[in-house]
Structure formats: C-alpha cells, structure tokens
Amino acid sequence: MKSKKYFNTTGFCMPERHYMIDPLRNQKIIFDLIDKTQYFTIHAPRQTGKTTLLHELAHRLNKEGNYISTVFSVENAGYKSIPLPEAMRTIIESLYEESSKFLPNNELPPKLTGYKKSHNLLYMYLSAWAKQMKKPIVLLLDEIDSLYDDVLVSVLRQLRNGFQGRPKHFPSTIALVGLRDVREYKTKVRPNEASLGSGSPFNIKAESILLGTFTKEDITELYNQHTKDTGQIFSKEIVDRIYELTGGQPWLVNAVANEIVEKILKSDYTKKITLAHAEEVKENLIARRDTHLDSLIDKLKEPRVKNIVSAIINGDTLIYDTFNDDLLYVMDLGLIRKEKYDIVFSNEIYREIIPRVLNFALQENIKEEGTTSWYLNPDGKLDMDKLLKAFQKF
C-alpha cells in the first residue's frame, strides 16, 4: 500500500501531505521578538524551509488567538521597470489576496476600494488595518530581496515610518524574509556605496536570523516518519552517509530520500535501502541538475561568487571575516560554510558539482588533451589535480 505522505522537493511543506519536522522547533527567539513587538529579518538559501516556517508560524499565532498574522510575498513587484506607485498597489493587492488563506473575514486587511496608487500607499494601508483591529498584527513579508532600487528603499522606509506607531497604529511585528541578510540590501539598492549611513532605512530590525541546516538528529527524525509509515528503514549508516552528502541541506535531504524511495525502489517498501542507493542518488542528482542545484549553479556567474569558489578550488587560504561581504554573501547562499579554521563547500554534492560546472566553461578556453574526458580518471571520477591546474591556467 502506497504511503499517503512523501518527501517534498517542491514548494513549502504541508503536514497532511509531507514528511516534515517542526520548522519552529529551535526558534524560541522568534516568539520572544514577537512578544517584544520587534521587527526582524529571516534569511536562508533557497529551499531551506523559509516559507514552510512562515506558514507554520502564522497559523500557530492565529490559532493561539493573541495575534493576527499573515504571510505574503512582494515578488510580484520585483522587477526593475515597475513605477513606484504601481509597485505599492501591487504589494497591497498581494497582501489582501494572501491574507484570506490565514485569517477570518473580520480580521482581513481593508478592502482595496478607495486605495489609489501612491508612493506611501503601503504605510497608509497598514496603518488603516492596524487601527481597525483589536489584536496586534504580525506581518510576515516574504521575498523582500526580490525588490529593486527605489521600490525596496520605499518599502523599508514606510515600515520604519510606521515603527513608532506600533502596535495600535501599525503592525506590532514585521519579519522581512529573503535569501540575503539585511546587510546585503545595500548592494541591490546602491551597489557602489559602502554604507547607506545613519539615515539607513534598515535600522529598525532587532535581530537577523539565519535558518540552519538539518542535524543528523533532524534527518533521523524525518526519515523515521517514513519508517513508521511504511516499515522501510533508513539505518544509522545510511543517515550518516546522507548527512555527508547533503550537509543537512533540507532540500537535498528530502531529494535524496525521495529519489531512493520513489525513483530507485519504485515505492516498494519491502526492499532494503543500502549505501549503494545513496551513492547512486548522488550521481543522479548531479547529472540531472534539478531546479535547486541549477539555481545555485546560476550564482556562479556572479563575479564575487566565482572569486570565492575559485579560491577554494585552487586551495587558497580563505579566512572567515565578518567584514568580508563577498564571503558572507556566498555563505548566505549556502554554497560554502566555515569548518573550524577553513572555508569549505557546504556538502559533498556541492563539492562535486561546482567544479564540474566550472569545467564546462573552461573547455572552450583550454586545449583538449586528446579526448573530451581529459579531466576524468579511468574510473570516471574527477582528476582534481588536472582540473585544478587547468583552472589555474584559465
């Protein structure tokens, strides 16, 4: 009998459909910030559970009954050519539409009738909503770093302008959620300036929260749900190997399990999961370059990402420095991590796929040595010495 639940690799997780662990299990800090009416940021690489966390948080707060909470995305206003008034209208339309998924009719934001396009429309709309409600509002604003230039600055300034009026005249708590830490917003607004100065619109946040990866214990808990459901076991040996392959990256953890259970074993729960299956999955994912891997690989085109990655491949010494924005940016993307005194690729899959991808760019610049597989050993694995030397020449 096929299990009703499965390992999710697309979109946010839903407990009735997907195997998942509590996304708020280690997030006491979020509840503390909400109780203190603080504004904060949450950032993490793509497909690490940000949206799942936001949905769970909003539903939990609404269920407890002390707050009015909703999640909405500003991504529809995230293109460079959008005029500022139109962007503000697009943002409040998104807020109004998404709120119906979380709130009863008597707690919804105001109807959009009468709200015309204007530069400070977001401030006026949120103020009107807060004044109408008896309970404080917790607003979870997703994809904040999809916004560009004046639109991003305007949104942040309107939130700052309303900050002093909270909780009766403006949302009590606002979480800005995206791929990047708040320090990175300046590079999207004014990339040639080192600082936005004391007038920065980013100075109202109390905390910047980085969502972490899964621990071995988290992976065990997740996989045990499948075992309880089907009887099919992920042994400790398998979990340890998957942790090595994925570094606990949530999408990879789910993708590896899904590939083994559904693709390789065809949902036959009587079959034993082996180490060979984990190795097969690694090669399948790398060869197929699923959306998650492809989006990361696309980042290699950015010069500051390529510079950091190249240094690691070349064996250059990289020192963890909180003032090195390029290094911190690549860490925020999830491509690399700090390991004791070294900076390394975040997991084994990334460590293998990144040099392979860079090699395709190199092939047009490096004279082939007899065959197109000059960078491979006879067993088909990468010859890292040859690849590194070729990359250095490039």
PyMOL commands that set and color helices and strands:
alter all, ss='L'
color gray80, all
select helices_A, chain A and resi 28-35+50-64+75-77+84-99+105-107+121-132+144-146+149-163+182-189+216-230+236-246+250-264+275-288+291-301+303-314+325-332+348-362+384-393
alter helices_A, ss='H'
color red, helices_A
select strands_A, chain A and resi 39-43+68-73+137-142+173-178+205-210+336-339+342-345
alter strands_A, ss='S'
color yellow, strands_A
deselect
rebuild
show_as cartoon
